[in-house]
Amino acid sequence: MTLDLSTVDPFAPAQLGPITPRNRLIKCATFEGRTPDALVTDELIEFHRETAAGGVGISTVAYCAVAPEGRTDRHQILMVPEAADGLRRLTDAIHSEGALAAAQLGHAGPVANSISNRAKALGPGRIPAPMGMSATAKVDADDIKRVTQNFVDAARLAVDCGFDALEVHCGHNYLISSFLSPLLNHRRDGYGGSVVNRARLAREVLEAVRGAVGDEAAVWAKLNMFDGVGKPGRDRGGRPWSGFNVDQACETAQLFEADGFIDAIEPTAGSSLLNPMYLFHGKPPLAEFADAMKGPIRTGMKAVGPVFLKHYPYRDAYLLPLAAELRKSVSLPLILLGGITDRASMQTALDSGFEFVAMGRALLREPDLPLRIQEDASTVSRCVHCNLCMPTIYSETRCPIREGEVPDTFSPA
């Protein structure tokens, strides 16, 4: 029997693996910038409590690093026993508002800041790690075993602290995603070469995470569809210039589905290492990004920002065309991310065969937007897609317009 998704109400309860959130709306993982000591703070708790009170079904806590060297910098939550008390208070606050809590588990790999972390960044080989102005150390067999166990320990800690769902980060050229990329992964062992080999680390981690939590939590993978980099042809060494693309993503998703260890996939795109704006779309805030940096990084951002931060025109549900290819490839539930701002974009996602939608920047501007849309389907988001929120991750992630830091009438045009 085929479900007619055009009749599905985005605000009705929906099953996701072993959990049933109150609706199909997920607050996606966006770094909150509220953990200066790598531990949960009252400010982080209030951030997610407010989002939960605003009507989402699941609120996702971002960038819960599984290992010390796996943070983009040392101010991100580190999933260690010392964090447990704060994590419990955080999930209690989310639950108190009727929402479920998800933890995004990840290892930053080449996106990590080795200077801040005081630990070498890791990658599938020796590749640039620009945030630490260094190169990565090539992951060996012992590293793979250790990192996989790090994911297991983090998953178990999260569930013990009350998280209902786990998102395993396989996107944005973080460690797992860097293994998936033919542009970054030139290994000649069982973790390099074919898509099957490049997906091996992801599959082993997902199997280990599921084994650690069983049916105590939903588990989904955040999977890149396209890194946003590449061109036809090969370099002088015969290696492809192209990064991970949608055809390889579909093949990887089919492997995930056949393995049977996850409950859903959240398709994403872009590279924090090479092309971050492909995920966000809209005008890049070049000057604001440079101002948010310090020292040589600020100088470098001013020099390379116009090349590194590209401009992709914004439109609602902008990742749908890519994600639709994934939808045709697997039967697993999919979570549509990217430009979900109103009832129309939610319904477009459901009508296109997606079971859940994820919201990000629009909730920074209006945490109560879901409730307002539920009450009035004609509600229009006040997010103007200016991306001025992006540089605030280095202080305290927020909408500067909402906070009155720029005029309410500001337009990115």
Sequence and secondary structure as in RCSB ss.txt:
>XXXX:A:sequence
MTLDLSTVDPFAPAQLGPITPRNRLIKCATFEGRTPDALVTDELIEFHRETAAGGVGISTVAYCAVAPEGRTDRH
QILMVPEAADGLRRLTDAIHSEGALAAAQLGHAGPVANSISNRAKALGPGRIPAPMGMSATAKVDADDIKRVTQN
FVDAARLAVDCGFDALEVHCGHNYLISSFLSPLLNHRRDGYGGSVVNRARLAREVLEAVRGAVGDEAAVWAKLNM
FDGVGKPGRDRGGRPWSGFNVDQACETAQLFEADGFIDAIEPTAGSSLLNPMYLFHGKPPLAEFADAMKGPIRTG
MKAVGPVFLKHYPYRDAYLLPLAAELRKSVSLPLILLGGITDRASMQTALDSGFEFVAMGRALLREPDLPLRIQE
DASTVSRCVHCNLCMPTIYSETRCPIREGEVPDTFSPA
>XXXX:A:secstr
    GGG  TTS   BTTB  SSSEEE        TTSS  HHHHHHHHHHHHTT SEEEEEEEESSGGGSSSTT
S B SGGGHHHHHHHHHHHHHTT EEEEEEE  GGGS HHHHTS  EESSS EEGGGTEE EE  HHHHHHHHHH
HHHHHHHHHHTT SEEEEEE BTSHHHHHH TTT    STTSSSHHHHTHHHHHHHHHHHHHHTTSSEEEEEEES
  S   SSB TTS B     HHHHHHHHHHHHHHT  SEEEEE  BTTTBTHHHH B   HHHHHHH  HHHHHH
HHHHHHHHS  B   TTTTHHHHHHHHHH  S BEEESS  SHHHHHHHHHTT SEEEE HHHHH TTHHHHHHH
 TT         TTGGGGGT    TTTTTSS TT    
